[in-house]
Amino acid sequence: MAAFTQIRYDVSDAIATITLSRPEKMNAFTGVMMRELL
């Protein structure tokens, strides 16, 4: 699995959860997040 810096990715019981993880900036969406999601 890739090492993400601004998102968290978890799979439990065949359900994937993607969490924005940039609390210091109130999880504002960034270009890095977009690249990590793609």
N, CA, C and O atoms as a GROMACS GRO file, in nm:
protein
  152
    1MET      N    1   0.084  -0.118   0.000
    1MET     CA    2   0.000   0.000   0.000
    1MET      C    3   0.089   0.125   0.000
    1MET      O    4   0.196   0.126   0.061
    2ALA      N    5   0.045   0.226  -0.068
    2ALA     CA    6   0.120   0.352  -0.076
    2ALA      C    7   0.120   0.424   0.058
    2ALA      O    8   0.028   0.407   0.139
    3ALA      N    9   0.223   0.503   0.081
    3ALA     CA   10   0.231   0.584   0.202
    3ALA      C   11   0.167   0.720   0.173
    3ALA      O   12   0.220   0.798   0.094
    4PHE      N   13   0.055   0.746   0.235
    4PHE     CA   14  -0.016   0.871   0.215
    4PHE      C   15   0.026   0.972   0.321
    4PHE      O   16   0.058   0.933   0.434
    5THR      N   17   0.026   1.100   0.286
    5THR     CA   18   0.064   1.203   0.382
    5THR      C   19  -0.054   1.285   0.430
    5THR      O   20  -0.050   1.340   0.541
    6GLN      N   21  -0.161   1.295   0.349
    6GLN     CA   22  -0.272   1.381   0.387
    6GLN      C   23  -0.407   1.311   0.388
    6GLN      O   24  -0.510   1.374   0.411
    7ILE      N   25  -0.408   1.182   0.362
    7ILE     CA   26  -0.532   1.106   0.374
    7ILE      C   27  -0.503   0.979   0.451
    7ILE      O   28  -0.390   0.932   0.457
    8ARG      N   29  -0.608   0.924   0.512
    8ARG     CA   30  -0.599   0.793   0.576
    8ARG      C   31  -0.691   0.700   0.501
    8ARG      O   32  -0.801   0.738   0.460
    9TYR      N   33  -0.647   0.576   0.483
    9TYR     CA   34  -0.721   0.477   0.406
    9TYR      C   35  -0.731   0.352   0.492
    9TYR      O   36  -0.630   0.300   0.539
   10ASP      N   37  -0.854   0.303   0.513
   10ASP     CA   38  -0.874   0.185   0.596
   10ASP      C   39  -0.978   0.097   0.531
   10ASP      O   40  -1.076   0.147   0.475
   11VAL      N   41  -0.959  -0.034   0.537
   11VAL     CA   42  -1.057  -0.130   0.487
   11VAL      C   43  -1.097  -0.220   0.603
   11VAL      O   44  -1.012  -0.279   0.669
   12SER      N   45  -1.228  -0.229   0.625
   12SER     CA   46  -1.281  -0.314   0.731
   12SER      C   47  -1.409  -0.378   0.682
   12SER      O   48  -1.501  -0.309   0.638
   13ASP      N   49  -1.415  -0.510   0.687
   13ASP     CA   50  -1.534  -0.584   0.642
   13ASP      C   51  -1.572  -0.547   0.499
   13ASP      O   52  -1.690  -0.526   0.470
   14ALA      N   53  -1.475  -0.539   0.411
   14ALA     CA   54  -1.494  -0.510   0.268
   14ALA      C   55  -1.548  -0.369   0.242
   14ALA      O   56  -1.602  -0.343   0.134
   15ILE      N   57  -1.532  -0.280   0.339
   15ILE     CA   58  -1.573  -0.140   0.321
   15ILE      C   59  -1.449  -0.052   0.337
   15ILE      O   60  -1.381  -0.057   0.439
   16ALA      N   61  -1.421   0.028   0.234
   16ALA     CA   62  -1.306   0.119   0.239
   16ALA      C   63  -1.351   0.256   0.290
   16ALA      O   64  -1.455   0.308   0.248
   17THR      N   65  -1.272   0.312   0.380
   17THR     CA   66  -1.298   0.445   0.432
   17THR      C   67  -1.177   0.532   0.403
   17THR      O   68  -1.064   0.497   0.437
   18ILE      N   69  -1.201   0.646   0.339
   18ILE     CA   70  -1.095   0.743   0.310
   18ILE      C   71  -1.125   0.867   0.393
   18ILE      O   72  -1.233   0.924   0.384
   19THR      N   73  -1.026   0.908   0.473
   19THR     CA   74  -1.044   1.022   0.563
   19THR      C   75  -0.943   1.130   0.529
   19THR      O   76  -0.823   1.102   0.518
   20LEU      N   77  -0.990   1.253   0.512
   20LEU     CA   78  -0.900   1.366   0.494
   20LEU      C   79  -0.830   1.389   0.627
   20LEU      O   80  -0.895   1.396   0.731
   21SER      N   81  -0.698   1.400   0.625
   21SER     CA   82  -0.624   1.409   0.750
   21SER      C   83  -0.528   1.527   0.748
   21SER      O   84  -0.407   1.512   0.733
   22ARG      N   85  -0.586   1.644   0.764
   22ARG     CA   86  -0.508   1.768   0.769
   22ARG      C   87  -0.573   1.860   0.872
   22ARG      O   88  -0.614   1.972   0.839
   23PRO      N   89  -0.582   1.814   0.997
   23PRO     CA   90  -0.658   1.888   1.098
   23PRO      C   91  -0.605   2.028   1.127
   23PRO      O   92  -0.681   2.117   1.166
   24GLU      N   93  -0.475   2.049   1.109
   24GLU     CA   94  -0.418   2.182   1.138
   24GLU      C   95  -0.472   2.288   1.042
   24GLU      O   96  -0.464   2.407   1.071
   25LYS      N   97  -0.526   2.245   0.927
   25LYS     CA   98  -0.584   2.337   0.828
   25LYS      C   99  -0.732   2.309   0.808
   25LYS      O  100  -0.788   2.342   0.704
   26MET      N  101  -0.795   2.246   0.909
   26MET     CA  102  -0.938   2.214   0.905
   26MET      C  103  -0.973   2.129   0.783
   26MET      O  104  -1.081   2.142   0.726
   27ASN      N  105  -0.879   2.041   0.743
   27ASN     CA  106  -0.897   1.946   0.634
   27ASN      C  107  -0.927   2.011   0.499
   27ASN      O  108  -0.996   1.953   0.415
   28ALA      N  109  -0.874   2.132   0.478
   28ALA     CA  110  -0.889   2.197   0.348
   28ALA      C  111  -0.828   2.108   0.240
   28ALA      O  112  -0.720   2.052   0.258
   29PHE      N  113  -0.898   2.095   0.127
   29PHE     CA  114  -0.856   2.007   0.019
   29PHE      C  115  -0.737   2.068  -0.054
   29PHE      O  116  -0.736   2.188  -0.082
   30THR      N  117  -0.637   1.986  -0.085
   30THR     CA  118  -0.515   2.034  -0.151
   30THR      C  119  -0.487   1.953  -0.276
   30THR      O  120  -0.548   1.848  -0.300
   31GLY      N  121  -0.393   2.002  -0.355
   31GLY     CA  122  -0.348   1.927  -0.472
   31GLY      C  123  -0.285   1.794  -0.433
   31GLY      O  124  -0.300   1.695  -0.505
   32VAL      N  125  -0.215   1.792  -0.321
   32VAL     CA  126  -0.155   1.667  -0.272
   32VAL      C  127  -0.264   1.564  -0.244
   32VAL      O  128  -0.251   1.448  -0.281
   33MET      N  129  -0.372   1.608  -0.180
   33MET     CA  130  -0.484   1.516  -0.153
   33MET      C  131  -0.541   1.462  -0.283
   33MET      O  132  -0.571   1.343  -0.292
   34MET      N  133  -0.557   1.547  -0.381
   34MET     CA  134  -0.611   1.503  -0.509
   34MET      C  135  -0.521   1.396  -0.571
   34MET      O  136  -0.570   1.293  -0.619
   35ARG      N  137  -0.391   1.420  -0.570
   35ARG     CA  138  -0.298   1.321  -0.627
   35ARG      C  139  -0.300   1.191  -0.548
   35ARG      O  140  -0.292   1.083  -0.607
   36GLU      N  141  -0.312   1.199  -0.415
   36GLU     CA  142  -0.318   1.077  -0.334
   36GLU      C  143  -0.446   0.999  -0.360
   36GLU      O  144  -0.445   0.876  -0.353
   37LEU      N  145  -0.554   1.067  -0.388
   37LEU     CA  146  -0.681   0.998  -0.417
   37LEU      C  147  -0.681   0.934  -0.554
   37LEU      O  148  -0.747   0.832  -0.575
   38LEU      N  149  -0.608   0.993  -0.649
   38LEU     CA  150  -0.603   0.937  -0.783
   38LEU      C  151  -0.500   0.830  -0.787
   38LEU      O  152  -0.479   0.768  -0.891
   0.00000   0.00000   0.00000
